[in-house]
Amino acid sequence: MSSRQLLIENITSLAVLQGLNYAAPLITLPYLVRVLQPSHFGLLSFVQGIVLYFDFFTDFGFNFSQTRAIAACRQAPESVSRIFWSTIYAKALLMCVSGAALTLLVAFTPKLRETPSLFAVNFLYVIGTTFFPIWLFQGLERIKLAAALFGVARLLTIPALFLFVRHPQDYVIAGAIQASVEVTASILAWPFILRQMGLRWHPPSAPEIRDTLKKAWPLFLSVSALQISASSTIVILGFVAGKIEVGYFSAADKLIKASIAALNPLGQALYPHITAAKLRSPASALHLIRKTLFVVGIMSISVSIVTALWARPVCHLILGTSFEHSVIVLQCLSPLPLLFGLTSVFGTQTMLVFEMDALFSKIMLLSAVVALPVTLALSISFGAVGAAAASVTTAAFMVAAMLFALHVKGMRVWQRPHSQSPAFAHTPAGGIK
């Protein structure tokens, strides 16, 4: 199969998976918000937001660093095996640390101690993401297989929610079912990993695990900063405005994330593809990035416009009348598909491919620093609407910072090659640091 055919297959596979991920909330969300009501739905979202912190820690930026590492050596099975096992051991270690930290946090925080079982079942999500190595599938460009396995796991949760969540008090069961997707996908994936992907057993040494963590550290800082600032919106809102406001925001947030998910397949498939292209020729990688910017720009602005125009009928249809306040929240969030599409191109496809990890990390950290006080101030003043405005402000700041940084570096991927600076036009294979 040619490189172009493989890319098209990966994009198609991810599009099918994202279509399923888009369809699943559209099927289950109307039922959940009506059964759980804003208070219990908000409580579930609040706990999920806290557990996400520990998932970010366990991930440690591996979805970017190890995807890139495996893409660079995927023709060497021994190297792939060594990367795989050292990463799995490192993630398992981080998962154990996360479990202990979450237990202590819940035990010593009165507000969290009220629902320990809800935290316990939601930690299944951390366990699942630890052992489902999406970075391996992406690095080897075996995304079709990963999409199929994850899709089956996602499908199983849909009837489970309808069967077992019947009353507001079933919010713990709802949390367990939603958190079990990655666990199920992991159980399905490991037979394929061990038997069909040519990996060999390579017990990592302590120095190898430490080196794996060390290499991922800059990306961990940057990716976690971005993810934590997003997750903190729900947590901050829960503390300062209450679980009902969290319910309004979370419902609209799930809808906007479903819209953003429609843009993910292209970026996820192109990241390892552009990484491999850069190793052969930086010029070809830059050409791909320029094409990606045009396509993603058209797609993402279209999604943002449609979301803004259709926010009211979509909220009424999916969320019901008890979530009327979510309409204006969704309208406020509507610029996010465009902003996150641009972030993907300028950050993931450009900065990370050209190994500008330190600069990318600084931008993410700075964005997180901006996000926290803005979210706190606007959430106190305006509740869910303020939290939505803070999310958009943070994303816009991030895009502006990336544009400025790339401009300073002479990497103006939005211009044709003849308009680039000499340094950009003759980028070496090692990238720009």
C-alpha positions as CSV (number, residue, x, y, z in Angstrom):
1,M,0.0,0.0,0.0
2,S,1.4,3.4,-1.0
3,S,2.0,6.2,1.6
4,R,-0.9,8.2,0.1
5,Q,-3.3,5.2,0.2
6,L,-2.3,4.5,3.8
7,L,-3.0,8.1,4.8
8,I,-6.4,8.1,3.1
9,E,-7.2,4.8,4.9
10,N,-6.2,6.2,8.3
11,I,-8.2,9.4,7.8
12,T,-11.2,7.3,6.7
13,S,-10.9,5.0,9.7
14,L,-10.6,7.9,12.1
15,A,-13.5,9.6,10.4
16,V,-15.7,6.5,11.0
17,L,-14.6,6.4,14.6
18,Q,-15.2,10.0,15.2
19,G,-18.6,9.6,13.5
20,L,-19.3,7.0,16.1
21,N,-18.0,9.1,18.9
22,Y,-20.2,11.9,17.6
23,A,-23.2,9.7,17.3
24,A,-22.9,8.1,20.7
25,P,-23.4,11.3,22.7
26,L,-26.2,12.3,20.4
27,I,-27.9,9.0,21.2
28,T,-27.1,8.9,25.0
29,L,-26.8,12.5,26.0
30,P,-30.5,13.4,25.6
31,Y,-31.4,10.4,27.7
32,L,-28.8,11.0,30.4
33,V,-29.5,14.7,30.9
34,R,-33.2,13.9,31.3
35,V,-32.8,11.0,33.7
36,L,-30.0,12.6,35.8
37,Q,-31.3,16.2,35.6
38,P,-28.9,19.2,35.9
39,S,-27.8,18.5,39.5
40,H,-26.8,14.9,39.2
41,F,-25.4,15.4,35.6
42,G,-23.4,18.3,36.9
43,L,-22.1,16.2,39.8
44,L,-21.0,13.5,37.4
45,S,-19.3,16.0,35.2
46,F,-17.5,17.6,38.1
47,V,-16.0,14.3,39.3
48,Q,-15.0,13.4,35.7
49,G,-13.2,16.7,35.5
50,I,-11.2,16.0,38.6
51,V,-10.3,12.5,37.5
52,L,-9.1,13.9,34.1
53,Y,-6.2,15.6,36.0
54,F,-4.9,12.2,36.9
55,D,-5.4,10.9,33.4
56,F,-3.3,13.8,32.1
57,F,-0.6,12.9,34.5
58,T,-0.6,9.2,33.5
59,D,-0.6,10.1,29.8
60,F,2.5,12.2,30.4
61,G,2.6,13.5,26.8
62,F,3.2,10.0,25.4
63,N,0.5,10.3,22.8
64,F,2.8,12.8,21.1
65,S,6.3,11.9,22.1
66,Q,5.9,8.1,21.6
67,T,3.9,8.5,18.4
68,R,6.7,10.5,17.0
69,A,9.4,8.1,18.3
70,I,7.7,5.0,16.8
71,A,7.0,6.7,13.5
72,A,10.7,7.5,13.2
73,C,11.8,3.8,13.7
74,R,8.8,1.8,12.7
75,Q,10.9,-0.2,10.2
76,A,13.0,-1.5,13.1
77,P,10.9,-4.0,15.2
78,E,13.4,-4.2,18.0
79,S,13.4,-0.5,18.5
80,V,9.6,-0.4,18.4
81,S,9.4,-3.2,21.0
82,R,11.8,-1.4,23.3
83,I,9.8,1.9,23.1
84,F,6.5,0.0,23.6
85,W,7.4,-1.8,26.8
86,S,9.3,1.1,28.4
87,T,6.3,3.3,27.8
88,I,3.8,0.8,29.1
89,Y,5.8,0.3,32.3
90,A,6.2,4.1,32.7
91,K,2.5,4.6,32.3
92,A,1.7,1.8,34.7
93,L,3.9,3.4,37.3
94,L,2.3,6.8,36.8
95,M,-1.2,5.2,37.0
96,C,-0.3,3.7,40.5
97,V,0.9,7.1,41.7
98,S,-2.3,8.7,40.3
99,G,-4.5,6.2,42.1
100,A,-2.8,6.8,45.4
101,A,-2.9,10.6,45.0
102,L,-6.6,10.5,44.1
103,T,-7.4,8.3,47.1
104,L,-5.7,10.8,49.5
105,L,-7.4,13.8,47.8
106,V,-10.9,12.3,48.2
107,A,-10.2,11.2,51.8
108,F,-9.0,14.6,53.0
109,T,-11.3,16.9,51.0
110,P,-14.8,17.2,52.6
111,K,-16.6,18.3,49.4
112,L,-15.1,15.3,47.5
113,R,-15.5,12.8,50.4
114,E,-19.3,12.8,49.9
115,T,-19.1,10.6,46.7
116,P,-16.1,8.2,47.0
117,S,-17.7,5.5,44.9
118,L,-18.1,8.0,42.0
119,F,-14.4,8.7,42.0
120,A,-13.6,5.0,42.2
121,V,-15.6,4.0,39.1
122,N,-14.4,7.0,37.1
123,F,-10.8,6.0,37.7
124,L,-11.5,3.1,35.3
125,Y,-10.9,5.8,32.6
126,V,-7.3,6.2,33.8
127,I,-6.7,2.5,33.8
128,G,-8.1,2.1,30.3
129,T,-6.1,4.9,28.8
130,T,-3.0,3.5,30.5
131,F,-3.2,0.2,28.7
132,F,-4.8,1.2,25.3
133,P,-1.6,2.3,23.4
134,I,-3.1,4.7,20.8
135,W,0.4,6.1,20.4
136,L,1.6,2.7,19.1
137,F,-1.2,2.4,16.5
138,Q,-0.7,6.0,15.3
139,G,3.1,5.6,15.1
140,L,2.8,2.4,13.1
141,E,-0.1,4.0,11.1
142,R,-2.3,1.0,12.1
143,I,-5.1,3.4,12.9
144,K,-7.8,1.4,11.1
145,L,-7.3,-1.4,13.7
146,A,-7.4,1.0,16.7
147,A,-10.5,2.7,15.3
148,A,-12.3,-0.7,15.0
149,L,-11.4,-1.8,18.5
150,F,-12.4,1.5,20.1
151,G,-15.5,1.6,18.0
152,V,-16.7,-1.8,19.3
153,A,-16.0,-0.7,22.9
154,R,-17.9,2.5,22.4
155,L,-20.9,0.7,20.9
156,L,-21.2,-1.6,23.9
157,T,-21.8,1.4,26.2
158,I,-24.8,2.7,24.4
159,P,-27.3,-0.1,25.3
160,A,-25.7,-0.4,28.7
161,L,-26.6,3.2,29.6
162,F,-30.2,2.7,28.5
163,L,-30.5,-0.6,30.4
164,F,-28.8,0.3,33.7
165,V,-29.3,4.1,34.2
166,R,-33.0,4.6,35.0
167,H,-33.1,7.0,37.9
168,P,-31.2,10.1,39.1
169,Q,-29.5,8.0,41.8
170,D,-27.9,5.9,39.0
171,Y,-25.3,8.5,38.3
172,V,-22.5,6.2,39.7
173,I,-23.6,3.5,37.3
174,A,-23.6,6.1,34.5
175,G,-20.0,7.1,35.4
176,A,-18.8,3.5,35.5
177,I,-20.3,2.7,32.0
178,Q,-18.8,5.9,30.5
179,A,-15.4,5.2,32.0
180,S,-15.3,1.6,30.8
181,V,-14.8,2.4,27.1
182,E,-11.0,2.5,27.2
183,V,-10.8,-0.6,29.5
184,T,-12.9,-2.6,27.1
185,A,-10.9,-1.3,24.1
186,S,-7.7,-2.4,25.9
187,I,-9.0,-5.9,26.6
188,L,-9.8,-6.2,22.9
189,A,-6.5,-4.7,21.7
190,W,-3.9,-6.7,23.6
191,P,-4.3,-10.0,21.7
192,F,-3.7,-8.1,18.5
193,I,-0.7,-6.3,20.0
194,L,1.0,-9.4,21.2
195,R,0.2,-11.7,18.2
196,Q,0.0,-9.5,15.1
197,M,2.2,-6.5,15.5
198,G,5.6,-8.1,15.6
199,L,6.4,-6.9,19.1
200,R,8.9,-8.8,21.2
201,W,9.1,-9.0,25.0
202,H,11.6,-6.5,26.2
203,P,11.5,-5.9,30.0
204,P,12.7,-2.4,30.4
205,S,15.4,-1.4,32.9
206,A,15.0,1.4,35.4
207,P,17.2,3.7,33.3
208,E,15.1,3.0,30.2
209,I,11.9,3.9,32.1
210,R,13.5,7.1,33.5
211,D,14.8,8.0,30.0
212,T,11.3,7.5,28.6
213,L,9.8,9.9,31.2
214,K,12.6,12.4,30.7
215,K,12.1,12.6,26.9
216,A,8.3,13.0,27.3
217,W,8.7,15.7,30.1
218,P,8.6,18.8,27.8
219,L,5.5,17.6,26.0
220,F,3.9,16.5,29.3
221,L,4.2,20.1,30.5
222,S,2.7,21.5,27.4
223,V,0.0,19.1,26.7
224,S,-1.0,18.8,30.4
225,A,-1.1,22.6,30.7
226,L,-3.6,22.8,27.8
227,Q,-5.7,19.9,29.1
228,I,-5.6,21.0,32.7
229,S,-6.7,24.5,31.8
230,A,-9.7,23.0,29.8
231,S,-10.6,20.5,32.6
232,S,-10.2,23.2,35.3
233,T,-13.1,25.1,33.8
234,I,-15.6,22.5,35.1
235,V,-13.8,22.1,38.4
236,I,-13.6,25.8,39.1
237,L,-17.2,26.3,38.1
238,G,-18.2,23.5,40.4
239,F,-16.5,25.1,43.4
240,V,-17.6,28.7,42.8
241,A,-21.0,28.4,41.0
242,G,-22.4,25.0,42.0
243,K,-23.3,21.7,40.3
244,I,-26.3,23.1,38.4
245,E,-24.1,25.6,36.5
246,V,-21.7,22.8,35.9
247,G,-24.6,20.8,34.4
248,Y,-25.5,23.7,32.0
249,F,-21.8,24.2,31.0
250,S,-21.0,20.5,30.7
251,A,-24.0,19.7,28.5
252,A,-23.0,22.5,26.0
253,D,-19.3,21.5,26.3
254,K,-20.1,17.9,25.3
255,L,-21.9,19.2,22.2
256,I,-19.0,21.5,21.2
257,K,-16.5,18.7,21.8
258,A,-18.6,16.5,19.5
259,S,-18.3,19.2,16.9
260,I,-14.5,19.5,17.4
261,A,-14.3,15.7,17.2
262,A,-15.4,15.9,13.6
263,L,-12.1,17.7,12.8
264,N,-9.8,15.3,14.7
265,P,-9.4,12.5,12.1
266,L,-7.4,14.6,9.7
267,G,-5.0,15.9,12.3
268,Q,-4.5,12.5,14.0
269,A,-3.7,10.8,10.8
270,L,-1.5,13.5,9.5
271,Y,0.7,13.8,12.6
272,P,2.7,10.6,12.1
273,H,2.4,11.0,8.3
274,I,4.0,14.4,8.3
275,T,6.6,13.3,10.9
276,A,7.7,10.5,8.5
277,A,7.7,12.9,5.6
278,K,9.9,15.4,7.5
279,L,12.5,12.7,8.0
280,R,12.7,12.2,4.2
281,S,12.3,15.9,3.2
282,P,11.4,18.9,5.3
283,A,10.1,20.6,2.2
284,S,7.5,17.9,1.6
285,A,6.4,18.1,5.2
286,L,5.9,21.9,4.9
287,H,3.9,21.4,1.7
288,L,1.6,19.0,3.6
289,I,1.3,21.4,6.5
290,R,0.3,24.2,4.1
291,K,-2.4,22.0,2.5
292,T,-3.6,20.9,6.0
293,L,-4.0,24.5,7.1
294,F,-6.2,25.3,4.1
295,V,-8.4,22.2,4.5
296,V,-8.7,22.5,8.3
297,G,-9.4,26.2,8.1
298,I,-12.3,25.7,5.8
299,M,-13.7,22.8,7.7
300,S,-13.3,24.3,11.2
301,I,-14.8,27.7,10.4
302,S,-17.8,25.9,8.8
303,V,-18.3,23.9,11.9
304,S,-18.1,27.0,14.1
305,I,-20.7,28.9,12.0
306,V,-23.1,26.0,11.9
307,T,-22.8,25.5,15.7
308,A,-23.5,29.2,16.4
309,L,-26.6,29.2,14.1
310,W,-28.1,25.9,15.2
311,A,-27.3,26.1,18.9
312,R,-30.9,26.7,20.0
313,P,-32.7,23.9,18.0
314,V,-29.8,21.5,18.8
315,C,-30.0,22.2,22.5
316,H,-33.8,21.9,22.6
317,L,-33.7,18.6,20.6
318,I,-30.8,16.9,22.5
319,L,-30.9,18.5,26.0
320,G,-34.5,19.4,26.5
321,T,-36.2,22.4,28.1
322,S,-34.5,21.9,31.5
323,F,-31.2,22.9,29.8
324,E,-32.4,26.1,28.2
325,H,-29.5,28.0,29.7
326,S,-27.1,25.8,27.8
327,V,-28.2,27.5,24.5
328,I,-26.3,30.7,25.1
329,V,-23.4,28.7,26.6
330,L,-23.1,26.7,23.3
331,Q,-23.3,29.9,21.3
332,C,-20.4,31.3,23.3
333,L,-18.4,28.2,22.8
334,S,-19.0,28.1,19.0
335,P,-15.6,29.7,18.0
336,L,-13.7,26.7,19.6
337,P,-13.8,24.4,16.5
338,L,-12.0,27.1,14.5
339,L,-9.5,27.9,17.2
340,F,-8.7,24.3,18.0
341,G,-8.4,23.5,14.3
342,L,-5.7,26.2,14.0
343,T,-4.0,25.1,17.2
344,S,-3.7,21.6,15.7
345,V,-2.0,22.8,12.5
346,F,0.3,25.4,14.1
347,G,1.1,23.4,17.2
348,T,0.9,19.6,16.6
349,Q,1.5,19.5,12.8
350,T,4.2,22.2,12.7
351,M,5.9,22.8,16.1
352,L,5.9,19.2,17.3
353,V,6.8,17.7,13.9
354,F,9.8,20.1,13.7
355,E,10.7,19.3,17.3
356,M,10.0,22.8,18.7
357,D,8.9,21.1,21.9
358,A,10.3,23.7,24.3
359,L,8.6,26.6,22.5
360,F,5.3,24.6,22.3
361,S,5.6,23.8,26.0
362,K,6.1,27.5,26.9
363,I,3.0,28.5,24.9
364,M,0.9,25.9,26.5
365,L,2.1,26.8,30.0
366,L,1.5,30.5,29.4
367,S,-2.0,29.7,28.1
368,A,-2.7,27.8,31.3
369,V,-1.4,30.7,33.4
370,V,-3.8,33.0,31.6
371,A,-6.7,30.6,31.7
372,L,-7.0,30.0,35.4
373,P,-7.5,33.5,36.7
374,V,-9.7,34.4,33.7
375,T,-11.9,31.3,34.3
376,L,-12.1,32.0,38.0
377,A,-13.1,35.7,37.5
378,L,-15.7,35.1,34.8
379,S,-17.2,32.0,36.4
380,I,-17.8,33.9,39.7
381,S,-19.4,36.8,37.8
382,F,-21.3,35.0,35.1
383,G,-21.5,31.3,35.9
384,A,-21.6,28.9,33.0
385,V,-21.6,31.7,30.4
386,G,-18.5,33.2,31.9
387,A,-16.8,29.8,31.9
388,A,-17.6,29.5,28.2
389,A,-16.2,33.0,27.5
390,A,-13.0,32.0,29.4
391,S,-12.6,28.9,27.3
392,V,-12.7,30.9,24.1
393,T,-10.4,33.6,25.4
394,T,-7.8,31.0,26.3
395,A,-8.0,29.2,22.9
396,A,-7.7,32.6,21.1
397,F,-4.7,33.5,23.2
398,M,-3.1,30.2,22.3
399,V,-3.5,30.6,18.6
400,A,-2.2,34.2,18.7
401,A,0.9,33.0,20.6
402,M,1.6,30.2,18.1
403,L,1.2,32.6,15.2
404,F,3.6,35.1,16.8
405,A,6.2,32.4,17.6
406,L,6.1,30.9,14.1
407,H,6.4,34.3,12.6
408,V,9.5,35.1,14.7
409,K,11.0,31.7,13.7
410,G,10.4,32.5,10.0
411,M,8.1,29.5,9.8
412,R,5.1,31.2,8.1
413,V,3.2,28.1,7.0
414,W,0.3,30.3,5.9
415,Q,2.4,31.7,3.1
416,R,3.7,30.2,-0.2
417,P,7.3,29.0,-0.2
418,H,8.6,32.0,-2.2
419,S,7.3,34.3,0.6
420,Q,9.2,32.4,3.3
421,S,12.4,33.6,4.9
422,P,15.6,31.8,3.7
423,A,15.9,30.0,7.0
424,F,12.5,28.5,6.5
425,A,12.9,27.6,2.9
426,H,16.0,25.6,3.7
427,T,14.9,23.9,6.9
428,P,17.3,21.1,7.7
429,A,16.1,17.5,8.3
430,G,16.7,17.9,12.0
431,G,14.1,20.6,12.2
432,I,14.1,24.0,13.9
433,K,14.8,24.1,17.6
